[in-house]
Amino acid sequence: MTPTVQAGFVTRPRGLAGEVEIRLFLAGRAVALPRGFEALVGDRAVTVERSSIRSADTVTALFTGLESIEAVDGFRGEAFSASRESVLAVSGFRPLALFLGMRVEWQDGAGIVEDFEPFSANPLLSVGFEGRRFDVPLLLITETGSIDWEGGRIGLRLPAGLVEGVD
């Protein structure tokens, strides 16, 4: 089975036609998912029929063959995920979970992204190194760092003091 990347979760059904609202955890603003995009809601395979942006972190989606509110009611709270290849193929669609396991290299060290905190105005990536952990604001990475998605590497110049004194 192809590994999947969790991009968010279904918050609720929306409308009588069977659309769902999906809260996304992204490194950027929400993007509409293209028709034919294959994903998983929980463990159920779905294909996007149409999608639109609702807010900076939310989209609505109608899935092929699920054309009533009753058909999607059980999706509430379920994870929304897709294969890494599918996610990378959609321009601007970069779920925070894509960062997990990436190597972070800075001026005098390196570590691995172990976790992320999506529920803030500026999400944080937790970087582990030498048995310790520190948080790096996503904005610092996207605005000043370099991201090699294919190579699984983030290059970054960390501000003085960010790593010192970390537990």
Residue pairs with C-beta under 8 A, 6 or more apart in sequence:
2 83
2 84
2 85
3 83
3 84
4 40
4 81
4 82
4 83
4 84
5 81
5 82
5 83
5 84
5 87
5 95
5 97
5 98
6 25
6 79
6 80
6 81
6 95
6 97
7 22
7 24
7 25
7 26
7 39
7 80
7 81
7 82
7 87
7 93
7 95
7 97
8 22
8 23
8 24
8 25
8 26
8 57
8 79
8 80
8 95
9 22
9 23
9 77
9 78
9 79
9 80
10 20
10 21
10 22
10 23
10 41
10 72
10 75
10 76
10 77
10 78
10 80
11 20
11 21
11 22
11 23
11 58
11 76
11 77
12 20
12 21
12 76
13 19
13 20
13 21
13 69
13 72
13 73
13 75
13 76
14 20
14 21
14 60
15 69
16 68
16 69
17 62
17 67
17 68
17 69
18 62
18 63
18 66
18 67
18 68
18 69
18 71
18 72
19 60
19 61
19 62
19 72
20 41
20 60
20 61
20 62
20 63
20 72
20 75
21 54
21 58
21 59
21 60
22 58
22 59
22 60
22 61
22 80
23 57
23 58
24 30
24 57
24 58
24 59
24 80
24 95
25 57
25 95
25 96
25 97
25 116
25 118
25 123
26 57
26 93
26 94
26 95
26 96
27 94
27 95
27 96
27 98
27 99
27 123
27 138
27 141
27 142
28 92
28 94
28 142
29 53
29 56
29 57
29 92
30 53
30 54
30 55
30 56
30 57
30 58
30 59
31 53
31 59
31 90
31 91
31 92
31 93
32 51
32 52
32 53
32 59
33 39
33 48
33 51
33 59
33 61
33 90
33 93
34 48
34 51
34 90
35 48
35 49
35 50
35 51
36 47
36 48
37 47
37 48
37 51
37 82
37 86
37 90
38 45
38 46
38 47
38 48
38 82
38 83
38 86
39 45
39 46
39 47
39 48
39 80
39 81
39 82
39 86
40 46
40 79
40 80
40 81
40 82
41 63
41 75
41 78
41 79
41 80
42 75
42 78
42 79
44 75
44 78
46 63
46 64
46 66
47 63
47 64
47 65
48 61
48 62
48 63
48 64
49 61
49 62
49 63
49 64
50 61
50 62
51 59
51 60
51 61
51 62
52 59
52 60
53 59
54 60
63 72
66 72
81 97
84 98
87 93
87 94
87 95
87 98
88 98
88 149
94 149
96 116
96 118
96 123
96 125
96 138
97 116
98 149
99 113
99 116
99 125
99 154
100 113
100 114
100 115
100 116
101 112
101 113
101 152
102 112
102 113
102 152
102 153
102 154
103 110
103 111
103 112
103 152
103 153
103 154
104 110
104 111
104 112
104 113
104 125
104 127
104 136
104 154
104 156
105 153
105 154
105 155
105 156
106 155
106 156
106 157
106 158
106 163
107 157
107 158
109 129
109 163
110 129
111 127
111 128
111 129
111 130
112 127
112 128
112 129
113 125
113 126
113 127
113 154
114 126
114 127
114 128
114 133
115 125
115 126
116 123
116 124
116 125
116 126
116 138
117 123
117 124
117 126
117 135
122 137
122 138
122 139
123 137
123 138
124 135
124 136
124 137
124 138
125 135
125 136
125 138
125 141
126 133
126 134
126 135
127 133
127 134
127 135
127 136
129 163
132 166
132 167
133 166
133 167
134 162
134 163
134 166
136 156
136 158
136 162
140 156
140 158
140 159
141 147
141 154
141 156
144 156
144 157
145 154
145 155
145 156
145 157
146 154
146 155
146 156
147 153
147 154
148 154
148 155
